[in-house]
Amino acid sequence: MKQLILILIVVSLSSLNSYSQTNVIADNDDNFYKKAFSVYLDSLESYFAPIIKLDSKELDSDWHRLKIKKDEAITYFLKDTFNSYKVELFDSDTLISILDSPDKKIILTEITPIKIKKDKLEIDFIDFEVSFVKDSLSERIVSGCSLEYRFDCDLNEFVLFESAFWFIDE
């Protein structure tokens, strides 16, 4: 009897259609983090261009040097350059070694995991001012960008619905 039930379960499971999610680790254009990061950079440029008068896209300029908090599950797709930006990934040990005095600070961007809320996906890019204080790293949130995606049934994919920048004044 147990064998019959087991066989029926296996047969019924094998007849079901199965769907899989896009491989988020794949380094291709379907990678959601990669798409969102590209949108973030485009939004960043269009938002700040009038303020700081972006004239050139030189990799040597400070504007085009991104300091990203390393997270193996999220930042794996980032190489030395992304679009016209030079990318530097930092883990805690690297930060401690470069922030060896209290007067040194850097702005570090963290890419958050994707949040799913009802019919939308959200991803945030949070900018921290990082310094080394009393033998430990100190992080203070200074700004960020939130991207909201909604599912478009006609296109059968998530499309950007809204992007918002926010700042924290001292």
Backbone as JSON, one array per atom type, in Angstrom:
{
  "sequence": "MKQLILILIVVSLSSLNSYSQTNVIADNDDNFYKKAFSVYLDSLESYFAPIIKLDSKELDSDWHRLKIKKDEAITYFLKDTFNSYKVELFDSDTLISILDSPDKKIILTEITPIKIKKDKLEIDFIDFEVSFVKDSLSERIVSGCSLEYRFDCDLNEFVLFESAFWFIDE",
  "N": [[0.82, -1.19, 0.0], [1.92, 1.27, 0.83], [3.87, 1.54, -1.09], [2.37, 1.86, -3.4], [1.09, 4.32, -2.91], [3.33, 5.98, -2.82], [4.26, 5.69, -5.47], [2.09, 6.84, -6.86], [2.29, 9.49, -5.93], [4.81, 10.27, -6.96], [4.34, 10.01, -9.73], [2.27, 11.88, -10.06], [3.58, 14.24, -9.33], [5.53, 14.41, -11.3], [4.05, 15.0, -13.51], [3.25, 17.59, -13.24], [3.52, 20.99, -14.3], [6.52, 22.81, -14.22], [8.07, 25.75, -13.06], [10.76, 27.98, -13.16], [12.75, 30.36, -11.43], [14.63, 33.15, -12.75], [18.1, 32.69, -12.92], [19.78, 34.28, -10.48], [22.45, 34.52, -10.08], [23.7, 34.33, -12.44], [25.71, 35.95, -14.86], [24.42, 37.88, -16.76], [22.24, 39.77, -18.97], [19.75, 39.43, -17.85], [19.98, 39.55, -15.17], [18.71, 40.78, -12.23], [19.76, 42.48, -10.22], [21.86, 43.63, -11.6], [20.5, 45.04, -13.62], [19.05, 46.84, -12.0], [21.14, 48.22, -10.78], [22.27, 49.53, -12.93], [20.14, 51.24, -13.63], [20.07, 52.74, -11.28], [22.56, 54.1, -11.44], [22.16, 55.62, -13.79], [20.0, 57.2, -12.94], [21.21, 58.51, -10.84], [23.14, 60.06, -12.13], [21.48, 61.72, -13.74], [20.08, 63.04, -11.76], [22.04, 64.4, -10.22], [23.57, 65.76, -12.11], [22.81, 68.48, -12.91], [23.47, 69.77, -10.54], [26.2, 69.34, -9.89], [27.41, 69.78, -12.26], [28.22, 67.78, -14.34], [30.6, 67.14, -16.61], [32.32, 65.41, -17.96], [32.96, 61.92, -18.56], [35.08, 60.6, -17.27], [37.06, 57.93, -16.12], [38.86, 58.44, -14.12], [37.96, 60.51, -12.57], [36.63, 61.55, -9.37], [33.88, 61.38, -9.18], [33.23, 59.26, -10.82], [34.12, 57.01, -9.51], [33.16, 54.33, -7.81], [32.47, 53.22, -4.6], [31.73, 50.32, -3.22], [29.95, 48.35, -0.88], [30.99, 45.17, -0.17], [29.23, 42.24, -0.87], [28.78, 38.99, -1.14], [26.49, 37.68, -2.09], [25.13, 39.58, -3.51], [26.76, 41.51, -4.87], [28.27, 40.16, -6.73], [28.26, 40.38, -9.51], [29.59, 42.66, -10.17], [32.36, 44.06, -11.71], [35.7, 45.35, -12.36], [35.03, 47.64, -13.74], [31.94, 49.28, -14.46], [29.6, 50.11, -16.72], [30.46, 53.38, -17.31], [31.9, 53.63, -15.03], [34.36, 53.27, -12.46], [34.74, 50.59, -10.34], [35.02, 49.78, -6.95], [35.23, 47.28, -4.61], [34.56, 46.82, -1.19], [35.33, 45.13, 1.78], [34.96, 44.53, 5.35], [37.56, 44.19, 6.47], [39.23, 45.4, 4.57], [38.28, 48.02, 4.69], [39.0, 48.73, 7.32], [41.76, 48.68, 7.08], [42.28, 50.83, 5.31], [41.11, 53.01, 6.51], [42.71, 54.15, 8.66], [43.03, 56.22, 10.45], [41.26, 58.54, 12.59], [40.38, 60.84, 11.19], [39.97, 60.13, 8.58], [37.57, 59.4, 6.11], [35.13, 57.69, 4.14], [32.69, 57.49, 1.52], [30.46, 54.94, 1.24], [28.62, 52.7, -0.7], [25.84, 50.65, -0.21], [24.19, 47.86, -1.51], [21.0, 46.75, -1.17], [19.27, 43.67, -0.3], [16.69, 42.36, -2.48], [13.38, 43.4, -1.9], [10.19, 42.06, -1.54], [6.98, 43.16, -1.97], [3.73, 42.72, -1.98], [2.54, 43.51, -5.05], [4.91, 44.49, -6.03], [8.46, 45.04, -6.42], [11.23, 46.02, -4.48], [14.3, 47.76, -4.27], [17.11, 49.02, -2.64], [19.68, 51.5, -2.58], [22.03, 52.41, -0.46], [23.84, 55.02, 0.92], [26.62, 55.26, 2.95], [28.54, 57.09, 5.32], [31.63, 56.21, 6.2], [33.82, 55.64, 8.86], [36.68, 55.15, 11.0], [36.49, 54.52, 14.29], [37.58, 54.39, 17.57], [38.74, 51.7, 17.5], [36.9, 50.38, 15.87], [34.63, 50.13, 13.07], [32.64, 52.83, 12.04], [29.49, 53.57, 10.87], [27.48, 55.84, 9.16], [24.39, 56.71, 7.95], [23.89, 58.59, 5.05], [22.64, 59.18, 2.62], [20.55, 57.99, -0.1], [18.99, 55.82, -2.55], [15.92, 54.7, -3.7], [14.44, 52.16, -5.54], [11.54, 51.21, -7.23], [9.82, 48.54, -8.57], [7.27, 47.35, -10.71], [5.1, 44.72, -11.8], [4.59, 44.22, -15.21], [2.08, 43.07, -17.07], [1.7, 42.92, -19.84], [4.27, 43.09, -20.92], [5.36, 41.04, -19.56], [7.22, 41.17, -17.45], [9.1, 42.73, -14.75], [8.99, 46.22, -14.43], [10.51, 49.44, -14.13], [8.96, 51.51, -11.85], [9.11, 53.66, -10.09], [11.59, 55.93, -8.94], [13.41, 57.17, -6.22], [15.28, 59.63, -4.56], [16.87, 60.21, -1.45], [17.9, 62.08, 1.45], [19.85, 62.59, 4.42], [20.06, 65.08, 6.65], [22.62, 66.66, 8.58]],
  "CA": [[0.0, 0.0, 0.0], [2.82, 2.43, 0.9], [4.54, 1.66, -2.39], [1.38, 2.38, -4.34], [0.93, 5.76, -2.62], [4.58, 6.62, -3.24], [4.27, 5.72, -6.93], [1.1, 7.83, -7.27], [2.84, 10.82, -5.64], [5.88, 10.53, -7.92], [3.73, 10.2, -11.05], [1.53, 13.15, -10.09], [4.56, 15.33, -9.31], [6.24, 14.49, -12.58], [3.16, 15.52, -14.55], [3.02, 19.02, -13.02], [4.42, 21.94, -14.96], [7.38, 23.48, -13.25], [8.6, 27.04, -13.49], [11.9, 28.36, -12.33], [13.13, 31.77, -11.41], [15.88, 33.44, -13.44], [19.27, 32.51, -12.08], [20.27, 35.61, -10.12], [23.9, 34.51, -10.05], [24.19, 34.4, -13.81], [26.21, 37.27, -15.25], [23.84, 38.2, -18.06], [21.37, 40.93, -18.93], [18.55, 39.14, -17.09], [20.28, 39.69, -13.75], [17.92, 41.89, -11.72], [20.65, 43.42, -9.53], [22.62, 44.34, -12.63], [19.57, 46.0, -14.22], [18.74, 47.88, -11.02], [22.35, 49.02, -10.57], [22.37, 50.39, -14.11], [19.11, 52.28, -13.47], [20.54, 53.6, -10.18], [23.63, 54.98, -11.94], [21.55, 56.58, -14.71], [19.21, 58.13, -12.13], [22.17, 59.29, -10.07], [23.71, 61.06, -13.04], [20.48, 62.72, -14.15], [19.69, 63.82, -10.59], [23.12, 65.26, -9.76], [24.23, 66.48, -13.2], [22.65, 69.93, -12.83], [24.04, 70.29, -9.3], [27.67, 69.34, -9.9], [27.86, 70.04, -13.64], [29.0, 66.66, -14.88], [31.02, 67.45, -17.97], [33.0, 64.3, -18.62], [32.78, 60.6, -17.96], [36.41, 60.02, -17.13], [37.14, 56.96, -15.03], [39.73, 58.92, -13.07], [37.32, 61.51, -11.71], [36.05, 60.99, -8.15], [32.47, 61.1, -9.42], [33.1, 57.97, -11.49], [34.72, 55.94, -8.69], [32.14, 53.84, -6.9], [32.94, 52.39, -3.5], [30.57, 49.48, -2.94], [30.11, 47.38, 0.2], [31.02, 43.83, -0.76], [28.28, 41.23, -0.4], [28.92, 37.91, -2.13], [25.2, 37.29, -2.65], [24.55, 40.66, -4.3], [27.71, 42.28, -5.69], [29.09, 39.23, -7.52], [28.28, 40.75, -10.93], [30.41, 43.86, -10.38], [33.77, 43.87, -12.09], [36.48, 46.58, -12.13], [34.27, 48.77, -14.29], [30.53, 49.04, -14.76], [29.31, 51.24, -17.61], [31.64, 54.24, -17.37], [32.34, 53.81, -13.65], [35.35, 52.38, -11.86], [34.1, 50.0, -9.17], [35.88, 49.22, -5.92], [34.46, 46.56, -3.6], [35.2, 46.88, 0.11], [34.82, 44.36, 2.91], [35.33, 45.16, 6.61], [39.01, 44.19, 6.66], [39.79, 46.42, 3.68], [37.91, 49.33, 5.23], [39.82, 48.98, 8.5], [43.14, 48.96, 6.66], [42.43, 52.14, 4.67], [40.64, 54.06, 7.42], [43.57, 53.93, 9.82], [43.03, 57.36, 11.37], [39.89, 59.04, 12.78], [39.98, 61.9, 10.27], [39.69, 59.58, 7.25], [36.19, 58.95, 5.9], [34.74, 57.45, 2.75], [31.27, 57.21, 1.29], [30.35, 53.56, 0.78], [27.25, 52.38, -1.1], [25.4, 49.27, 0.03], [23.03, 47.42, -2.3], [20.22, 45.9, -0.27], [18.55, 42.56, -0.95], [15.4, 42.71, -3.07], [12.24, 43.23, -1.02], [8.96, 41.8, -2.29], [5.81, 43.66, -1.26], [2.54, 42.53, -2.82], [2.74, 43.49, -6.5], [6.1, 45.26, -6.4], [9.8, 44.71, -5.91], [11.97, 47.22, -4.09], [15.73, 47.6, -4.01], [17.66, 50.28, -2.17], [21.11, 51.78, -2.63], [22.2, 53.27, 0.71], [25.18, 55.6, 1.04], [27.1, 55.42, 4.32], [29.83, 57.71, 5.59], [32.3, 55.22, 7.03], [35.07, 56.07, 9.49], [37.22, 54.2, 11.98], [36.44, 55.19, 15.59], [37.81, 53.53, 18.74], [38.99, 50.31, 17.1], [35.8, 49.75, 15.12], [34.08, 50.92, 11.97], [31.43, 53.59, 12.33], [28.75, 53.85, 9.65], [26.39, 56.8, 9.32], [23.63, 56.83, 6.71], [23.84, 59.98, 4.58], [21.7, 59.34, 1.51], [20.23, 56.73, -0.76], [18.07, 55.8, -3.68], [15.0, 53.56, -3.66], [13.84, 51.84, -6.83], [10.36, 50.37, -7.1], [9.44, 47.88, -9.82], [5.96, 46.7, -10.74], [5.01, 43.74, -12.88], [3.82, 44.61, -16.39], [1.55, 41.84, -17.66], [1.88, 42.94, -21.29], [5.68, 42.79, -21.19], [5.68, 39.84, -18.79], [8.43, 41.41, -16.66], [9.06, 43.87, -13.85], [9.48, 47.46, -15.03], [10.72, 50.5, -13.15], [7.77, 52.31, -11.62], [9.48, 54.9, -9.42], [12.9, 56.02, -8.28], [13.4, 58.31, -5.31], [16.49, 59.9, -3.8], [16.61, 60.8, -0.13], [19.1, 62.55, 2.13], [19.73, 62.84, 5.85], [20.85, 66.26, 7.03], [23.29, 66.55, 9.88]],
  "C": [[0.87, 1.27, 0.0], [3.51, 2.64, -0.44], [3.6, 2.25, -3.44], [1.19, 3.89, -4.15], [2.16, 6.52, -3.08], [4.65, 6.74, -4.76], [3.28, 6.76, -7.45], [1.61, 9.26, -7.04], [3.9, 11.18, -6.67], [5.31, 10.8, -9.3], [3.01, 11.54, -11.11], [2.49, 14.35, -10.06], [5.26, 15.5, -10.65], [5.35, 15.06, -13.68], [2.87, 17.01, -14.38], [4.0, 19.86, -13.82], [5.28, 22.6, -13.9], [7.94, 24.75, -13.87], [9.77, 27.38, -12.59], [12.17, 29.85, -12.47], [14.41, 31.94, -12.2], [17.03, 33.28, -12.46], [19.87, 33.87, -11.76], [21.79, 35.66, -10.08], [24.49, 34.6, -11.45], [24.61, 35.83, -14.15], [25.72, 37.58, -16.66], [22.89, 39.38, -17.91], [20.06, 40.69, -18.18], [18.75, 39.3, -15.59], [19.6, 40.95, -13.21], [18.79, 42.93, -11.01], [21.43, 44.27, -10.54], [21.74, 45.41, -13.3], [19.3, 47.17, -13.26], [19.94, 48.79, -10.79], [22.55, 49.98, -11.74], [21.37, 51.54, -14.03], [19.53, 53.26, -12.38], [21.6, 54.58, -10.68], [23.08, 56.03, -12.91], [20.75, 57.64, -13.95], [20.12, 59.06, -11.34], [22.75, 60.41, -10.93], [22.68, 62.13, -13.4], [20.06, 63.6, -12.97], [20.77, 64.83, -10.21], [23.78, 66.09, -10.86], [24.03, 68.0, -13.13], [23.34, 70.54, -11.6], [25.56, 70.4, -9.39], [28.26, 69.52, -11.29], [28.79, 68.95, -14.16], [29.33, 66.95, -16.34], [31.59, 66.24, -18.69], [32.7, 63.0, -17.89], [34.13, 59.91, -17.86], [36.44, 59.08, -15.93], [38.0, 57.46, -13.88], [39.06, 59.94, -12.15], [36.67, 60.83, -10.51], [34.59, 60.6, -8.35], [32.28, 59.69, -10.0], [33.87, 56.85, -10.8], [33.67, 55.53, -7.67], [32.77, 52.94, -5.85], [31.72, 51.62, -3.0], [30.9, 48.51, -1.8], [29.98, 45.98, -0.39], [30.03, 42.91, -0.07], [28.24, 40.15, -1.47], [27.6, 37.56, -2.81], [24.62, 38.34, -3.6], [25.53, 41.27, -5.28], [28.6, 41.42, -6.57], [29.22, 39.65, -8.98], [29.16, 41.96, -11.21], [31.85, 43.5, -10.66], [34.52, 45.17, -11.79], [35.79, 47.82, -12.68], [32.84, 48.33, -14.56], [30.04, 50.28, -15.49], [30.55, 52.12, -17.66], [32.25, 54.48, -15.98], [33.42, 52.81, -13.26], [34.74, 51.89, -10.55], [35.15, 49.43, -8.23], [34.99, 48.56, -4.88], [35.24, 46.53, -2.29], [34.52, 45.93, 1.09], [35.33, 45.04, 4.18], [36.84, 45.25, 6.8], [39.68, 45.26, 5.8], [39.5, 47.81, 4.21], [38.78, 49.69, 6.43], [41.24, 49.35, 8.09], [43.3, 50.34, 6.01], [41.97, 53.3, 5.55], [41.41, 53.97, 8.73], [43.66, 55.12, 10.77], [41.62, 57.94, 11.45], [39.44, 60.11, 11.79], [39.68, 61.39, 8.86], [38.25, 59.05, 7.2], [36.0, 58.64, 4.43], [33.23, 57.27, 2.69], [31.2, 55.84, 0.61], [28.89, 53.28, 0.46], [26.96, 50.91, -0.85], [24.17, 49.0, -0.83], [22.26, 46.44, -1.43], [19.61, 44.72, -1.03], [17.2, 43.04, -1.49], [14.3, 42.43, -2.06], [11.0, 43.05, -1.89], [7.79, 42.24, -1.44], [4.63, 43.63, -2.21], [2.9, 42.48, -4.3], [4.0, 44.24, -6.94], [7.37, 44.69, -5.78], [10.49, 46.02, -5.58], [13.43, 46.86, -3.87], [16.26, 48.98, -3.65], [19.17, 50.31, -2.33], [21.35, 52.81, -1.53], [23.65, 53.71, 0.81], [25.51, 55.84, 2.51], [28.39, 56.23, 4.33], [30.51, 56.79, 6.6], [33.6, 55.81, 7.56], [35.48, 55.02, 10.52], [37.32, 54.93, 13.32], [36.61, 54.16, 16.7], [37.87, 52.06, 18.37], [37.82, 49.62, 16.41], [35.32, 50.7, 14.02], [32.79, 51.6, 12.42], [30.76, 53.92, 11.0], [27.6, 54.8, 9.96], [25.7, 56.95, 7.97], [23.56, 58.3, 6.32], [22.84, 60.19, 3.45], [21.39, 57.97, 0.91], [19.27, 56.93, -1.91], [17.22, 54.54, -3.56], [14.39, 53.39, -5.04], [12.66, 50.9, -6.59], [9.98, 49.84, -8.49], [8.06, 47.27, -9.66], [5.91, 45.77, -11.94], [4.1, 44.25, -13.98], [3.38, 43.33, -17.09], [1.76, 41.78, -19.17], [3.31, 42.57, -21.67], [6.15, 41.51, -20.52], [7.02, 39.98, -18.04], [8.2, 42.59, -15.72], [9.67, 45.08, -14.53], [9.6, 48.51, -13.93], [9.47, 51.36, -13.06], [8.14, 53.67, -11.02], [10.9, 54.81, -8.88], [12.89, 57.29, -7.44], [14.74, 58.42, -4.59], [16.1, 60.53, -2.47], [17.94, 61.11, 0.55], [18.82, 62.72, 3.61], [20.66, 64.0, 6.18], [21.47, 66.04, 8.4], [22.63, 67.43, 10.9]]
}
